[in-house]
Amino acid sequence: MLPVWIGVFFGTALASYMVAEMPERKANEIELIADVSATNFIAYRSAVQKYLQANPTATGTVSDANLVTYWAPGFQKNLPWTNMISGDALYIYSTTNYPPNTLDRLKKKSPNFQLLGTKNPNTGRLSSYSGFDTGIALPASIPANALIMMGR
């Protein structure tokens, strides 16, 4: 009978550990993925800005092939990020869904950046990080709900 009680005790201890630790580990994993995504987004934006300094008359989308020489050492492009230059505005944005909490991490990594948010699917304008409508109309080619950082 003693071995059964020992087995029950250790089984209960293991279950308690998993119930307590797994949600915390999952939350930490989500934050880590979001942090990597935000860092990648900022590095991509930096490469496009460096390209624009060398090529100030560029318009449209700067291809990845043109950006390779401007990427930071070890940078690997995250497929959802792309860019568009229209007039004096530079748009760095996501073409597909991005990891949860990426917008939060971007806000923490660039706290003074005002033109950071998402494309409102109803109005087609930039919704700020805090959710208010900025009134800035975005190009139609940027998908709805895309993560966007504007500037030049």
C-alpha positions in Angstrom: 0.0 0.0 0.0 2.9 2.3 0.7 4.2 2.3 -2.9 0.7 3.4 -4.1 0.7 6.3 -1.7 4.2 7.3 -2.8 3.1 7.2 -6.4 0.0 9.3 -5.7 2.1 11.8 -3.8 4.6 12.2 -6.6 1.8 12.3 -9.3 0.1 15.0 -7.4 3.3 17.0 -7.0 4.0 16.7 -10.7 0.5 17.8 -11.6 0.7 20.8 -9.2 4.0 21.8 -10.7 2.7 21.6 -14.3 -0.5 23.6 -13.4 1.6 26.3 -11.7 4.6 26.5 -14.1 3.1 25.9 -17.6 1.1 29.1 -17.9 4.0 31.2 -16.8 6.3 29.4 -19.2 3.8 30.0 -22.1 3.6 33.7 -21.2 7.4 33.9 -21.2 7.6 32.2 -24.5 5.0 34.6 -26.0 7.0 37.6 -24.7 10.2 36.2 -26.1 8.7 35.7 -29.5 7.2 39.2 -29.5 10.6 40.7 -28.4 12.4 39.0 -31.3 9.7 40.1 -33.7 9.9 43.7 -32.5 13.7 43.7 -32.7 13.5 42.3 -36.2 11.0 44.9 -37.2 13.2 47.7 -35.9 16.3 46.2 -37.7 14.4 46.0 -40.9 13.2 49.6 -40.6 16.8 50.7 -40.0 18.0 48.9 -43.1 15.4 50.6 -45.2 16.3 54.0 -43.7 20.0 53.5 -44.5 19.0 52.5 -48.1 17.0 55.8 -48.3 19.9 57.8 -47.1 22.0 56.4 -49.9 19.2 56.6 -52.5 17.0 59.6 -51.5 14.9 59.5 -54.7 13.7 55.9 -54.2 10.0 55.3 -54.4 7.7 52.3 -54.2 9.0 49.2 -52.4 12.7 48.6 -51.8 13.4 44.9 -52.6 15.2 42.7 -50.1 18.0 42.2 -52.6 18.7 46.0 -52.5 18.6 45.9 -48.6 21.1 43.1 -48.1 24.1 45.4 -47.8 22.3 47.6 -45.2 21.2 44.8 -42.9 22.9 44.5 -39.5 25.3 41.6 -39.1 23.4 38.4 -38.4 20.1 39.9 -39.4 17.6 37.5 -41.0 14.6 39.0 -42.6 11.2 38.1 -41.1 9.0 37.4 -44.0 5.9 39.4 -43.0 7.9 42.7 -42.9 7.9 44.9 -46.0 8.1 48.6 -46.9 6.6 51.3 -49.1 7.9 54.7 -50.0 5.2 57.1 -51.1 6.0 60.8 -51.4 7.9 61.8 -48.3 6.4 59.0 -46.2 8.0 55.6 -45.4 5.8 52.8 -44.3 7.2 49.7 -42.7 4.4 47.2 -42.2 3.4 43.6 -41.9 1.9 41.7 -44.8 0.5 38.9 -42.6 -0.3 38.3 -39.0 2.5 39.1 -36.6 3.2 37.4 -33.2 1.0 38.5 -30.3 2.4 41.4 -28.2 4.7 42.6 -31.0 3.0 46.0 -30.9 3.5 46.2 -27.2 7.2 45.3 -27.4 7.7 47.9 -30.3 6.2 50.6 -28.1 8.6 49.6 -25.3 11.6 49.6 -27.6 10.7 52.9 -29.2 8.7 54.9 -26.6 9.0 58.3 -28.4 7.8 57.0 -31.7 4.4 58.5 -32.4 3.5 57.0 -35.8 3.2 53.4 -34.6 0.0 51.4 -34.8 -2.2 49.3 -37.0 -4.4 49.9 -40.0 -8.0 50.3 -39.1 -10.0 47.9 -41.3 -13.0 50.2 -41.3 -11.5 53.5 -42.0 -8.2 52.6 -43.7 -6.4 55.0 -41.4 -3.6 54.6 -38.9 -4.9 53.7 -35.4 -2.3 54.6 -32.8 -0.7 52.2 -30.3 -3.3 53.3 -27.8 -6.2 52.8 -30.3 -7.2 56.3 -31.3 -7.7 57.3 -34.9 -4.8 59.5 -36.0 -6.6 60.7 -39.2 -3.6 59.6 -41.3 -4.9 57.8 -44.4 -2.8 54.8 -45.4 -2.2 53.4 -48.9 -4.8 50.9 -50.0 -2.0 48.3 -50.7 -1.3 48.0 -46.9 -3.5 45.2 -45.6 -6.1 45.8 -42.9 -4.9 45.3 -39.3 -1.3 45.5 -40.5 1.3 46.6 -37.9 2.7 49.9 -39.2 5.6 52.2 -38.4 5.7 55.4 -40.4 8.4 57.9 -40.9 11.3 58.7 -43.2 
